[in-house]
Amino acid sequence: MLARSREQYPLISLAEADAEDLPFPDGSFDRVVIGFGVHHFSNPQLAIAEAHRVLRTGGRLAFTVWSATDHALQQLLTDAIRQGGVAGSSLPVAPQGDINEVQSCRSLLRRAGFAGNTSAQRLEKLVVVESAARLIELMLKGTARSAALIRAQPPDVLPSVIAALDAALQTYKKGNVF
């Protein structure tokens, strides 16, 4: 990702670093953003404390987590695998999977030194794809846990999984896309 980003954005300084031990001085940044990563850190508390350390006074941290509920897309995939895939396959549990409720996130922030001025927002994103096969491809490239679930399926059952997912997606179809 870094190599690609450096090619596309040569004027932006990019670095790979351990989120729990950032190689930047205190107060280096106005903003820190963590996209769906907090629950994958071995020590989320330390990572959030490091984000706090490298933020300047008044800086902002934004991070995203999957909701503990309302995983419509995840449920469609899981159901399709149950129907057309190998029984017994299940989503791998995230290392810190309990960081998915507003209260657990606020507690994490407080313990890391962020004052009471925190807010949480529920964001929903519309996913538009032209086929179940394309959705599987996107999940393989853009997710960790769903990709692991898909990869756990033997190649010979994947067409059945895609067919089951395609059938489930029909209720969402608008024109030629889902």
WOLINPE-V997884 format. One record per residue. N is the residue number from 1. SS is DSSP state (hx for helix, st for strand, lp for the rest). PSI is psi in radians with two decimals (NA if undefined). OMEGA is omega in whole degrees, -180 to 180 (999 if undefined). Layout:
<<N	SS	PSI	OMEGA> <N	SS	PSI	OMEGA>>
This chain:
<<1	lp	-0.70	-180> <2	hx	-0.77	-180> <3	hx	-0.79	179> <4	hx	-0.78	-180> <5	hx	-0.69	179> <6	hx	-0.63	177> <7	hx	-0.78	-177> <8	hx	-0.55	-175> <9	lp	1.21	-174> <10	lp	-0.30	-179> <11	lp	-0.11	-180> <12	lp	2.32	177> <13	lp	2.17	-180> <14	lp	2.55	179> <15	lp	2.55	172> <16	lp	2.28	-177> <17	lp	2.83	176> <18	lp	2.08	-178> <19	lp	-0.38	-179> <20	lp	-0.01	180> <21	lp	1.22	-175> <22	lp	2.38	-177> <23	lp	0.70	-178> <24	lp	2.59	179> <25	lp	2.76	175> <26	lp	2.48	174> <27	lp	0.48	-176> <28	lp	-0.39	-169> <29	st	2.61	173> <30	st	-0.56	-177> <31	st	2.53	171> <32	st	2.30	-179> <33	st	2.30	178> <34	st	1.97	-178> <35	lp	1.90	176> <36	lp	0.71	-178> <37	lp	-0.42	-172> <38	hx	-0.77	-177> <39	hx	-0.12	177> <40	hx	-0.23	179> <41	lp	2.49	178> <42	lp	-0.53	177> <43	lp	1.45	-177> <44	hx	-0.63	-179> <45	hx	-0.74	179> <46	hx	-0.71	180> <47	hx	-0.74	179> <48	hx	-0.64	176> <49	hx	-0.66	177> <50	hx	-0.70	176> <51	hx	-0.75	178> <52	hx	-0.75	-178> <53	hx	-0.73	-175> <54	hx	-0.11	176> <55	st	2.45	174> <56	st	2.87	176> <57	st	2.25	-178> <58	st	-0.05	179> <59	st	2.93	-176> <60	st	2.46	173> <61	st	2.34	172> <62	st	2.29	174> <63	st	2.69	-179> <64	lp	2.57	175> <65	lp	2.72	174> <66	lp	2.48	176> <67	lp	2.61	177> <68	lp	-0.38	179> <69	lp	3.12	174> <70	lp	0.88	175> <71	lp	1.21	-175> <72	hx	-0.84	-179> <73	hx	-0.76	178> <74	hx	-0.72	-180> <75	hx	-0.70	178> <76	hx	-0.77	179> <77	hx	-0.81	-179> <78	hx	-0.76	179> <79	hx	-0.71	180> <80	hx	-0.67	178> <81	hx	-0.67	176> <82	hx	-0.69	-179> <83	hx	-0.88	-171> <84	hx	-0.12	-175> <85	lp	-2.75	-179> <86	lp	2.15	179> <87	lp	2.56	178> <88	lp	-0.26	177> <89	lp	2.40	178> <90	lp	2.84	179> <91	lp	2.34	173> <92	lp	2.52	-180> <93	lp	2.31	177> <94	lp	2.54	-178> <95	lp	-0.68	180> <96	lp	0.93	-172> <97	lp	-0.16	-178> <98	lp	0.01	179> <99	lp	1.32	-178> <100	lp	0.18	176> <101	lp	2.63	-179> <102	hx	-0.79	-177> <103	hx	-0.69	179> <104	hx	-0.61	178> <105	hx	-0.77	179> <106	hx	-0.70	178> <107	hx	-0.77	177> <108	hx	-0.78	180> <109	hx	-0.80	180> <110	hx	-0.81	-179> <111	hx	-0.41	180> <112	lp	-0.06	176> <113	lp	0.01	177> <114	lp	2.31	-179> <115	lp	3.10	-176> <116	lp	-0.07	-177> <117	lp	1.20	178> <118	lp	2.63	176> <119	lp	2.68	178> <120	lp	2.44	178> <121	lp	2.46	174> <122	lp	2.12	179> <123	lp	2.39	176> <124	lp	2.47	-179> <125	lp	2.25	176> <126	lp	2.19	178> <127	lp	2.17	180> <128	lp	2.09	179> <129	lp	2.74	-177> <130	lp	-0.22	-180> <131	lp	2.83	176> <132	hx	-0.63	179> <133	hx	-0.70	179> <134	hx	-0.67	178> <135	hx	-0.76	177> <136	hx	-0.77	179> <137	hx	-0.78	179> <138	hx	-0.68	179> <139	hx	-0.64	177> <140	hx	-0.63	-178> <141	hx	-0.44	-169> <142	hx	0.09	180> <143	lp	2.85	177> <144	lp	-1.03	-174> <145	hx	-0.76	179> <146	hx	-0.70	179> <147	hx	-0.70	179> <148	hx	-0.68	179> <149	hx	-0.75	179> <150	hx	-0.79	-179> <151	hx	-0.37	178> <152	lp	-0.19	-180> <153	lp	2.37	175> <154	lp	2.50	-177> <155	hx	-0.55	-177> <156	hx	-0.31	179> <157	hx	-0.17	-178> <158	hx	-0.72	177> <159	hx	-0.63	178> <160	hx	-0.67	177> <161	hx	-0.79	180> <162	hx	-0.72	178> <163	hx	-0.75	179> <164	hx	-0.71	178> <165	hx	-0.72	178> <166	hx	-0.78	179> <167	hx	-0.74	-180> <168	hx	-0.58	-178> <169	hx	-0.25	-177> <170	hx	-0.57	179> <171	hx	-0.30	-180> <172	hx	-0.05	-172> <173	lp	2.33	176> <174	st	1.86	-176> <175	lp	-2.20	-179> <176	lp	0.16	-179> <177	st	2.84	176> <178	lp	NA	999>>
